[in-house]
Amino acid sequence: MPCGRSMPHCFTPNPSTHKLMAKMTYTTYASASNSPRGESSSRLDLPESALSGLSDESRSCLARLASYRAPPLPDFGMLKQAAVLVVLFRKEGDDELHVLLTTRAKTLRRHPSQTALPGGKVDPEDPDVIYTARREAFEEVGLPMDHPAIHHIGIIDPVLTILPLNAHMKNHIVVVPVVCFVSDPTILSGLSPNPDEVDAIFTHPLKGCWTGQVSGKDAEGLSDSDGGWWPHEGDFHSTEDRIGTTGGYRMHRFRTKRTPIKGLTSDVLIDTATIAYDAPPHFSRYAPDQPPFSAAIAEVVLGLPEAMARASTTSSVDGERRVLEWGGTEVGKSVLSTEQYEVV
């Protein structure tokens, strides 16, 4: 895989991961039909009435996402699995694609008040990740499980939660993004947040996660640039390079009407937009020495059994927790994590 703007910087995986990576080689930028830009043969199998009001560009975005074929999901072993639902739709009076977002409840133990996509862990009884994503969206915001105006579009490449340096490997989660399109926006007006999980429901333009810019009506009502929700450089997009358990990592943040899109949610939406708009994002995607998610996932899958075995022989106080640190890209610099994890 050549290095370039559209791919992570060159990364040489541990030799023991080569075989597993062969089964987990995901594309972060490719035309959905594997044909040059402008020559896509993709076709969106939706009635014209479902696409009414969308721009030609938005229709092409959905077609590319529908034609995109991620490799079959491999065996993730002991690695925790989850799915998120990327709900795309057209806002009234707009012909562009927007994505449904939530603000996680303040009372949640993990990532309180952060912006997220509907989703959660894969339960043993879930038949597949599509069901998981749809079930979680129903539980969190009341999006119907079965409705003729909610169209399944496809599945894109898995991503991995990237953790601080001293986090235990067991806390990694592999997340599969499931994409759907809602052709009747009135469905969304009837959604209601589950107060145990969600504080608010809002939207953001998908293109903003590709350009790093927001304009027109989408720029109205954004969080204050000098407030607690956006204390970052850049009007709409900010990055920060860190070192985590799997190596280099670029944290992307996008300014919204509420807390920023960041971390795994930004990773999923950048990947979605990159496929949809058939080109690399307008900003530098990866940190130096950041491994592709396929390599990071393979490394965790292979290393987790041994890490869990070591943990079982290590005594710890029940419920003991610690604040973790990211490695900084400057010598001697570290970044405290706002998350806490159990000591293992």
C-alpha positions as CSV (number, residue, x, y, z in Angstrom):
1,M,0.0,0.0,0.0
2,P,1.8,3.2,-1.1
3,C,2.1,6.2,1.2
4,G,0.3,9.3,0.2
5,R,-2.2,11.9,1.3
6,S,-5.1,9.4,1.1
7,M,-3.4,6.7,3.2
8,P,-1.7,6.5,6.6
9,H,2.0,7.3,6.7
10,C,4.1,4.2,6.0
11,F,3.7,1.6,8.7
12,T,5.4,-1.7,9.0
13,P,3.3,-4.2,11.0
14,N,4.7,-6.7,13.4
15,P,5.6,-9.8,11.3
16,S,3.2,-11.9,13.3
17,T,0.3,-9.7,12.1
18,H,0.9,-10.2,8.4
19,K,-1.4,-13.3,8.0
20,L,-4.2,-11.7,9.9
21,M,-3.9,-8.4,8.1
22,A,-4.3,-10.4,4.8
23,K,-7.8,-11.1,6.0
24,M,-8.4,-7.6,7.3
25,T,-7.2,-5.3,4.5
26,Y,-9.6,-2.4,4.5
27,T,-9.7,0.5,2.1
28,T,-9.9,4.0,3.5
29,Y,-10.1,5.7,0.1
30,A,-11.4,4.0,-3.1
31,S,-14.1,4.6,-5.6
32,A,-17.0,2.4,-4.6
33,S,-16.9,0.7,-8.0
34,N,-13.1,0.4,-8.1
35,S,-13.2,2.6,-11.2
36,P,-11.6,6.0,-11.8
37,R,-13.3,9.1,-10.5
38,G,-16.1,10.1,-12.8
39,E,-16.4,6.7,-14.3
40,S,-18.4,5.0,-11.5
41,S,-20.8,2.3,-12.6
42,S,-22.6,2.4,-9.2
43,R,-26.3,2.3,-9.1
44,L,-28.6,3.1,-6.2
45,D,-31.5,0.7,-6.0
46,L,-34.0,3.2,-4.5
47,P,-37.2,4.6,-6.1
48,E,-37.1,8.1,-7.5
49,S,-39.5,9.2,-4.9
50,A,-37.0,8.3,-2.2
51,L,-34.4,10.5,-3.8
52,S,-36.6,13.5,-4.4
53,G,-35.0,16.8,-3.5
54,L,-31.5,15.5,-3.4
55,S,-28.8,17.1,-5.5
56,D,-27.0,15.1,-8.1
57,E,-23.9,15.1,-5.9
58,S,-25.9,13.7,-3.0
59,R,-27.4,11.0,-5.1
60,S,-23.9,10.0,-6.3
61,C,-22.8,9.9,-2.7
62,L,-25.5,7.4,-1.8
63,A,-24.7,5.4,-4.9
64,R,-21.0,5.1,-4.0
65,L,-21.8,4.1,-0.5
66,A,-24.3,1.5,-1.7
67,S,-21.8,0.1,-4.1
68,Y,-18.9,0.1,-1.7
69,R,-17.9,-3.5,-0.7
70,A,-15.9,-3.8,2.5
71,P,-14.2,-7.2,2.9
72,P,-16.2,-9.8,4.9
73,L,-15.8,-9.3,8.6
74,P,-13.1,-11.6,10.1
75,D,-13.0,-13.4,13.4
76,F,-12.2,-10.7,15.9
77,G,-11.5,-13.3,18.6
78,M,-11.7,-11.9,22.2
79,L,-12.0,-8.3,20.9
80,K,-15.2,-6.5,22.0
81,Q,-17.4,-5.7,19.1
82,A,-19.9,-2.9,18.5
83,A,-21.8,-1.3,15.6
84,V,-22.9,2.3,14.9
85,L,-25.6,3.6,12.6
86,V,-24.7,6.4,10.2
87,V,-28.2,7.8,9.5
88,L,-28.1,10.0,6.4
89,F,-31.0,12.2,5.3
90,R,-32.0,15.4,3.5
91,K,-33.1,18.3,5.7
92,E,-36.2,20.2,4.6
93,G,-35.3,22.9,2.1
94,D,-31.8,21.5,1.6
95,D,-30.4,19.1,-1.1
96,E,-27.3,18.0,0.8
97,L,-26.8,14.9,3.0
98,H,-26.8,15.3,6.8
99,V,-26.1,12.8,9.5
100,L,-28.0,12.2,12.7
101,L,-26.0,12.7,15.9
102,T,-26.6,12.4,19.6
103,T,-25.2,13.9,22.8
104,R,-24.5,11.2,25.3
105,A,-26.2,11.6,28.7
106,K,-24.2,13.4,31.4
107,T,-24.9,10.5,33.7
108,L,-23.1,7.9,31.6
109,R,-19.8,6.5,33.0
110,R,-18.0,6.5,29.6
111,H,-17.8,9.5,27.4
112,P,-20.5,11.6,29.1
113,S,-21.8,14.6,27.1
114,Q,-19.8,13.6,24.0
115,T,-21.2,13.6,20.5
116,A,-21.9,10.1,19.2
117,L,-23.6,8.1,16.5
118,P,-26.4,5.8,17.6
119,G,-24.9,2.4,18.4
120,G,-23.5,0.0,21.0
121,K,-22.1,-3.4,21.6
122,V,-23.1,-6.5,19.6
123,D,-25.2,-8.8,21.8
124,P,-24.9,-12.6,21.4
125,E,-28.5,-12.9,20.2
126,D,-28.0,-10.2,17.5
127,P,-28.2,-11.9,14.1
128,D,-25.7,-9.4,12.5
129,V,-24.2,-6.0,12.9
130,I,-27.0,-4.4,10.9
131,Y,-29.5,-5.5,13.4
132,T,-27.2,-4.3,16.3
133,A,-27.0,-0.8,14.8
134,R,-30.7,-0.6,14.1
135,R,-31.6,-2.0,17.6
136,E,-29.3,0.5,19.3
137,A,-30.8,3.4,17.3
138,F,-34.3,2.3,18.3
139,E,-33.3,2.1,22.0
140,E,-31.5,5.4,22.0
141,V,-33.6,7.7,19.9
142,G,-36.7,5.7,18.8
143,L,-35.7,5.3,15.2
144,P,-38.1,2.6,13.9
145,M,-36.5,-0.9,13.4
146,D,-38.6,-1.5,10.3
147,H,-40.0,1.3,8.1
148,P,-40.3,1.6,4.3
149,A,-38.6,5.0,4.4
150,I,-35.5,3.8,6.1
151,H,-33.2,2.2,3.5
152,H,-30.2,0.1,4.3
153,I,-27.2,1.4,2.2
154,G,-24.3,-0.7,3.3
155,I,-21.4,-1.5,5.7
156,I,-18.0,0.2,5.6
157,D,-14.7,-0.7,7.1
158,P,-14.4,-1.4,10.8
159,V,-12.5,1.1,13.0
160,L,-10.9,0.7,16.4
161,T,-11.2,2.7,19.5
162,I,-7.7,4.1,20.1
163,L,-6.7,4.2,23.8
164,P,-4.2,6.0,25.9
165,L,-0.8,4.5,26.3
166,N,-1.3,2.8,29.7
167,A,-4.9,1.5,29.0
168,H,-5.4,-2.2,29.1
169,M,-5.8,-3.9,25.8
170,K,-9.1,-5.4,26.8
171,N,-10.7,-1.9,26.6
172,H,-10.3,-1.8,22.9
173,I,-13.5,-2.1,20.8
174,V,-13.8,-2.8,17.1
175,V,-16.7,-0.8,15.7
176,V,-18.5,-1.6,12.4
177,P,-20.3,1.4,10.8
178,V,-23.7,0.6,9.2
179,V,-25.1,3.2,6.8
180,C,-28.7,3.9,6.1
181,F,-30.7,6.6,4.3
182,V,-34.0,8.1,5.6
183,S,-36.1,9.3,2.7
184,D,-38.9,10.7,4.9
185,P,-37.4,13.4,7.2
186,T,-40.7,13.6,9.2
187,I,-39.6,10.3,10.8
188,L,-36.7,12.2,12.4
189,S,-38.9,14.9,13.8
190,G,-40.7,12.2,15.8
191,L,-37.5,10.9,17.5
192,S,-37.1,11.3,21.2
193,P,-33.9,10.8,23.2
194,N,-33.8,8.0,25.8
195,P,-32.9,10.0,28.9
196,D,-30.8,7.1,30.3
197,E,-28.5,7.3,27.3
198,V,-29.0,10.5,25.3
199,D,-29.3,14.2,26.3
200,A,-30.0,15.6,22.8
201,I,-30.4,14.7,19.1
202,F,-29.0,17.0,16.4
203,T,-27.5,16.9,12.9
204,H,-24.4,17.9,11.0
205,P,-23.6,18.0,7.2
206,L,-21.7,15.0,6.1
207,K,-19.7,17.1,3.7
208,G,-18.3,19.0,6.7
209,C,-16.5,15.9,7.8
210,W,-14.8,15.8,4.4
211,T,-14.0,19.5,3.8
212,G,-13.5,20.6,7.4
213,Q,-15.8,23.5,6.6
214,V,-19.4,24.5,7.3
215,S,-21.3,27.2,5.5
216,G,-24.7,28.7,5.0
217,K,-27.5,27.6,7.3
218,D,-25.3,24.8,8.6
219,A,-23.0,27.4,10.2
220,E,-25.9,29.0,12.1
221,G,-26.1,28.1,15.8
222,L,-22.7,26.5,16.1
223,S,-21.2,26.4,19.6
224,D,-19.4,29.5,20.6
225,S,-15.8,29.6,19.3
226,D,-14.6,30.9,22.6
227,G,-16.8,28.7,24.8
228,G,-16.2,25.4,26.6
229,W,-17.4,23.3,23.7
230,W,-15.0,24.7,21.1
231,P,-11.7,26.0,22.7
232,H,-9.7,24.7,19.7
233,E,-7.8,26.4,16.9
234,G,-9.6,26.5,13.5
235,D,-13.1,27.8,12.9
236,F,-14.6,24.4,12.1
237,H,-12.0,21.7,12.2
238,S,-9.1,21.0,14.6
239,T,-6.5,18.2,14.9
240,E,-4.2,17.0,17.6
241,D,-1.6,14.2,17.2
242,R,-1.1,11.8,20.0
243,I,0.5,8.4,20.7
244,G,-1.8,5.7,22.0
245,T,-1.6,1.9,22.5
246,T,-1.4,1.2,18.8
247,G,1.0,4.0,17.8
248,G,0.4,7.4,16.4
249,Y,-3.1,8.8,16.2
250,R,-4.6,12.0,14.8
251,M,-7.5,13.2,16.8
252,H,-9.9,15.1,14.6
253,R,-12.5,17.5,16.0
254,F,-15.4,19.1,14.1
255,R,-17.3,22.0,15.5
256,T,-21.0,21.4,15.8
257,K,-24.1,22.9,17.4
258,R,-23.2,21.0,20.6
259,T,-20.0,19.2,21.7
260,P,-17.5,18.4,18.9
261,I,-17.5,15.4,16.7
262,K,-14.2,13.7,17.7
263,G,-12.4,10.4,18.2
264,L,-14.1,7.3,16.9
265,T,-17.1,9.2,15.7
266,S,-15.0,11.5,13.6
267,D,-13.0,8.5,12.2
268,V,-16.3,6.9,11.1
269,L,-17.7,10.0,9.5
270,I,-14.4,10.9,7.7
271,D,-14.3,7.4,6.3
272,T,-18.0,7.6,5.3
273,A,-17.5,11.0,3.6
274,T,-14.3,9.9,1.9
275,I,-16.2,7.0,0.2
276,A,-19.3,9.1,-0.5
277,Y,-17.4,12.0,-2.1
278,D,-14.9,9.7,-3.9
279,A,-11.8,11.7,-2.9
280,P,-9.5,12.1,0.1
281,P,-10.6,14.7,2.7
282,H,-9.4,18.3,2.3
283,F,-7.2,17.9,5.3
284,S,-4.3,15.6,6.3
285,R,-6.0,12.5,7.6
286,Y,-3.3,10.6,9.6
287,A,-0.6,11.3,12.1
288,P,3.0,10.3,11.3
289,D,3.5,6.6,11.8
290,Q,-0.3,6.0,12.4
291,P,-1.1,2.4,11.4
292,P,-4.2,1.7,9.2
293,F,-7.1,0.4,11.3
294,S,-6.6,-3.0,9.7
295,A,-3.1,-3.3,11.2
296,A,-4.2,-1.9,14.6
297,I,-7.1,-4.3,14.8
298,A,-4.9,-7.2,13.8
299,E,-2.4,-6.3,16.5
300,V,-5.0,-6.2,19.2
301,V,-6.7,-9.4,18.1
302,L,-3.4,-11.2,18.2
303,G,-2.2,-9.7,21.5
304,L,-5.4,-9.8,23.5
305,P,-5.3,-13.4,24.6
306,E,-1.9,-13.1,26.2
307,A,-2.8,-9.7,27.8
308,M,-5.9,-11.2,29.3
309,A,-3.9,-14.2,30.6
310,R,-1.4,-11.9,32.3
311,A,-4.3,-9.9,33.8
312,S,-5.8,-13.0,35.3
313,T,-2.6,-13.5,37.4
314,T,-2.3,-9.9,38.4
315,S,-4.1,-8.9,41.6
316,S,-6.0,-5.6,41.7
317,V,-8.5,-3.9,44.1
318,D,-12.1,-4.4,42.8
319,G,-13.4,-1.3,41.2
320,E,-10.0,0.5,41.4
321,R,-9.7,3.0,38.6
322,R,-7.0,5.2,37.2
323,V,-6.6,8.2,34.9
324,L,-4.6,7.3,31.8
325,E,-2.2,9.3,29.7
326,W,-1.7,9.7,25.9
327,G,1.9,10.1,24.7
328,G,2.6,13.5,23.2
329,T,4.4,14.0,19.9
330,E,6.9,16.2,21.6
331,V,9.6,14.7,23.9
332,G,8.5,14.7,27.5
333,K,5.0,15.8,26.7
334,S,1.9,13.7,27.7
335,V,-1.9,14.3,27.5
336,L,-4.2,13.3,30.4
337,S,-7.2,11.3,29.3
338,T,-10.6,12.4,30.6
339,E,-11.7,8.8,30.7
340,Q,-11.1,6.4,33.5
341,Y,-10.6,2.6,33.2
342,E,-10.5,-0.2,35.6
343,V,-7.0,-1.3,36.7
344,V,-6.4,-4.8,35.4
